[in-house]
Amino acid sequence: MSPHIILRVVSKLLIPMIVIFGFYVQFHGDFGPGGGFQAGVIIAVAVILYALIFGIDEAKKAVPPKVVLWGSAAGVLLYAAVGLATLVMPFAGEAVNFLDYDALHPDQSHHAGQHYGILLVELGVLITVISVMLAIFYAFAGRVPDIPDEEW
Amino acid sequence: MEFLANLLPAGLMAHAPALVVVVPLVAAAIAAFMPNGKAGWAVAMVTATIVAVFSLALLGAVAGEGVISYAMGGWAPPAGIEYRIDALNIAVLLLVGILGFLCVIYALPSVADEIAEDKQGLFYSAFLVCFAGLLGVTITGDAFNVFVFLEISSLSAYTIIAMGAGKDRRALTAAYNYLILGTIGATFFVIGVGFLYMATGSLNMADIARILAENGHDRVTQAAFAFIIVGLGLKAAMFPLHMWLPNAYAFAPNFVTAFLASTATKVAFYALVRFLFSVFNPEVNFVDLSLTWVFAVAGVIAMFMASAQAIFQTDARRLLAYSSVAQVGYMMLGLGMGTVLGLQAGMLHLINHALMKGALFMALGAFALKFGVREIKDLAGLGRTMPISASAFTIAGLSLVGVPLTIGFDSKWYLIIAALDRGWWWAVAALILSSLLALIYIGRLLMVVWTETAPSHQGQQVKRTHAPIMMLIPMAVLAFANLYFFLDASFLVNLTEAAANAVMGD
């Protein structure tokens, strides 16, 4: 048996909670404090906790570095795609400016376009922030020291 | 200019101010997916072409309409972020667009040689982020947005400078040094913008200028002014805040040095001009005093100190880096005169210097690719072994000194006219004396290139060779520009005259 059984059990309980809290912060961001940046860090923390308890190799199996790299680019692309979509979708018969969310949905009385716009943009931010946090963590944690620890 | 305005269809033209920044940002994300350097380069090349076309089209539009304003997300300024292009920033936008385009052509062989194959896609990604950041600083009309883009360009610049570690590990410390100083600069700048926001309640630069003109200045706005000048001065490598620059230029990959030397400090300098002349009013007492006693004086000291330091360098790229600091001194002197003529001369030198330094660093990159040359003594005999690159190097070098028949002469001519107009005889003397210093350090390089014999390898003379055609073309274009704009300076002179009048004219 591993000596860290309590840590393992507690962190297994905590990790799903952290992720759910992360999504809570994410979706709260449309109307109040919160949003993709904070939520991204919180969700990345769940993976980092997993890596701390179960080891970096296990974490890399769960979230491969390649996925992290693609994710950091994909989030930016999603954000920019929303902006480009607003350019090609005319609103009330007229072309609108970059990132003018009103174009995304015709229901102007409830500002539905604004809702969709911010939701998608925040999702892009979330994906990029999770990925970048993990990329930084992997880069530091995966680094082999120039001088082995025993030789100090 | 008429045909430039009609370069793009009207639908695309309406969104050109946003797209010129968005396209490189999107391309950066796409380049990160690219499996190898060639594919990454192709993305960068397409992007740089689009940006160059957009900036030409915007030049035509600004010539026709005057000021172009674009409200991001449909939020009207001053509350929303405004992209605002007038005669001043179109000159810089065009410079960044065209030089970015030329540098990317140059990049393929140079990057393939210097950066590890599996890192090249990400390298181009970081480069495109930097490119987007520089374009963003140039085009935006929002003071906080300037900070954001300044950081976007700087953070990615640290990364691409550090990529020089493949050839020389000192690139890591150079990039780290730049990171620390660049971050201090950014912090000072954002503190200054914060003070301005506190005093005026606005972040839109045109709006801040209007409110400052109405309410007048107090301690808060004066503090804001000081913080902004120091912050942007650090980014622009303004003497004595230039300490990060020589090492960063000397150890970065050659392509990065050519790109940053001809665009990054220029853009920071543009931001400085924007704040000095457009947001703050040069007729206000404390602004006028700092122009004379900070900019002109520090500029003249830079012209001598940095030139003298350049003379004693042994590394070719470090020599040119110190020379860059000295050239920023010329631009500072131009601004410091606080007149339309002085500003025009400063802006003209800004553009001309980008053309010269671009060609010089490109030629050094070509020498490094073929023979691994870094030290000045290793340049021996390159006039015979690599004649085309060495010729481009010579033309740009003479231009840097200010020899007639090159645009360097134009810059100095306009600076001297402006100094005489202001009655600053000492500035004329300083300009001529520091040109002599430039003659010494450029002369040192050219003597080694042309008069010394090429080294022999195993008893045989090194054979004549040429840089790859992809490197020769942009280098030759820049060298040709150095000659052409002397014969027909009207394009650059009109561009900078309009730029100076846009912020200082009546």
Interface residues (C-beta under 8 A of the other chain):
Chain A: L69 W70 S72 A73 A74 V76 L77 A80 G83 L84 L87 A95 V96 N97 F98 L99 D100 Y101 D102
Chain B: G11 A14 H15 A18 L19 V22 L25 V26 A28 A29 I30 A32 F33 Y70 A71 M72 G73 G74 S125
